Amino acid sequence: MDMKKTYIPRLDDILGGGVPKGISILFQAIPGIISDVFGYQIISQRMYLDSEIGFIYTNTRTPAEIERVFDRYGWDLRTPLQTGTLFFVDSISEMMGVPSIGKYIVKDLANSKDILLNAIDDISGGTAVIENVATLIDTIGTDKTMELIEILNAAARKNDVNIVYIFTRWDYEDQTIERIKTLVDCEIELFGIEEKVMYRQVFIVVKSNWTSASKIKTFFELTEPGGIKVFIPKLLVTGPYNAGKTTFVHAIAKEAVSVERQAFELFPTTVGLDFGHVDYKGFSADVFGTPGQERFDLLLEPLARESIGTFIVIDSTKPETFIRAKEMINMCRAEAIPKVIVANKHDLPNALTPEEIKKRMALWEDVPIVPVSALNNEGVHQALDALFDLIYRV
């Protein structure tokens, strides 16, 4: 099956590599959750990376407002508008009393069908973003909106066009919501959950006609610039004394901060905390590094609380510290969450191989062991890939 990427982090993996040509996608969001950026990110990245053509049908924001949104997230809208690879079907500007700049102008939402069909014919193989289904329901009624969606979907299948519908789910009747769901090929819900005092945004695939819906909750945040990022609330970096945890934190989070003082014992080492933020391959994560001395063991459990992934940093040249590493795994309860053994200092003489480390540590499960030289920035990306794959394995 010929698949096309959405360029939404993790979504393509969940959907089996992307979406087939000609299918429809519904992003359904509760009020207060920004949903249109999902459509904007898909169409902007397809234009830039796949040289696609497309259009945005807008009935909630004027084209000028959408252009400002693109600017905020670092996406170029002016060039494709000038070259004609993207255009607007504008149904809002005239209503707002501002000049219309779309290729097609809709003066009455009730009479938008023929204009939208012409627009779909213009972008064969491309992408259309329709926003917002809720405005259509409120303006032309439920029945006419459903009829319009059916007609547009048929035209899209004929032209290999992906239609992305944006829908803010207000307090509509359940019957209305179910009718919309039956008309689209893929449905993705966007909602918020409250975890203690933290409010997080989540997306979840609840329907897909070409692959099984995994129902995996994916936390996300919007970054400016950057767009949609998979958000990981907390990653823990721990391990024995002098294993190189601080160096590793700074290697994966370039602007990390160490709240510390130096203890000059046999070696200068961190006796404080490391904090940083990772922005990598569509992932956004906060990172906390712990001190390794035994006198700080009481901090391990509270620091590990709410972590959803852990890096266990060990010194590959010091197998005598592996027992301590296993103790720390137990103390911070990392045995219950995804974890990666960061075999640091692998470039030094006498460094053990991952196979040798695995045998000596005798862990109770198959934990990835990644050889790293944090000082030389070697292997750190492989360590990130390994942990993120475990956290969001489909």
Steps between C-alpha positions, in 0.01 A plus 500: 500500500635842399519699825544872553647650817309736725823630655335500842751341741407140589172516306648345185647216706164436665326498162739248348721744309258777409165527323389360161419734214144621474400444862344746744632583847301660779677682784232530766588726795323605815461879538822656625731258319665647192427271208548700181878491538485126425356578159742786441801286590393220267447726200808717562737205534354324198550813292856546621618137513282330237441789257126449535222742414200574714248743634357617832127558525454748779184608676643589841824691427573741218789412269701784653451350847604156374812652349594640840450154656734348241758768581480421873579135442777572251321380186526689172156580358584796276708304250242228425229768478711692248584190295144372513587170667263596780190713491207596721134430456395806697156511656575726795670821380195653338293419807765675712508802270860453387633444147489137381825355373396144416507343156136414565261723691197353677233760567243260642600185690183330382626528141860390553470147353579579134787731596657237723462234230682726254775555758540124550530452124782759503716307750497142372725292728525784751356601838195700603444639849136572587444713806280500698228235471333651808452831317333318212264318737411824678446685172342261250376229736596143574336329203648731237842477664492120492389505137784737414759281673378193308526684168846639576631161612382340176675768294814464711515123445464554127786753497731325756461802728533475877236712674583609853192610694538713811212468744450670835259277686258728677194369679347335196267205523671162512319405181669788316844396623443139396384604152822693444709206617337264253581731209877519547773239455705601802409675823746650744376642828678789668427558865652600830565301813587625844776317682513634853557872432629454144268543202620322186377483142460157344414352164377147440405313182154355562423395143700400192355314202836363384664394826390417852456798731760460774326730753846616613485831687762736360576813701575802284583866529520788255834675466570827324677450267476128439132406517373177653746307716452177690534604864662277759442652844810363669807294417736391777876466466660305782789268566803443723749759620726647230333310215458818294135586562549876488699475178228283348222741603690788339559288189128436444382840630742767381365772730476281809563656839688332784394610847805381680809543705822316435624234740873455460556149616694262276330667203295820466140390464146641513325497835195686377235464232504536124203637309451542127259481211533272197357597161574210268328348195161640591534411868504756779608379844612636836806322640605465864841367602566365849816493712664159529633493855327271747431782744253640242306177459200646682455737204473226240141394557347852508710609200391194306135552579296567184796419276396296199847405382846460653860507383726292724851635442786265584877514456587230245849470648385434857297179530534519876240783491236292319355367826449858615326578169254215557433626852420845362265349241310341788503809722362730233250231395635505145430129468137593428562753220689504169875532551826497310845418633736773382840327486706816531876537437493220242790673319740440791738205532352193671142613434266203501278424201121507531500119495747486788305762695176310448656182634655669804191702594271197459190718473159335533381627164637581156612861550672685212868570570636784287876573487555873546776752540311792645815711511547460124127506423515148359200268524275749680249512213486121493422504872217749445362295212506185710311653794240686291435180307433317826274774636285522189541156351203421278 
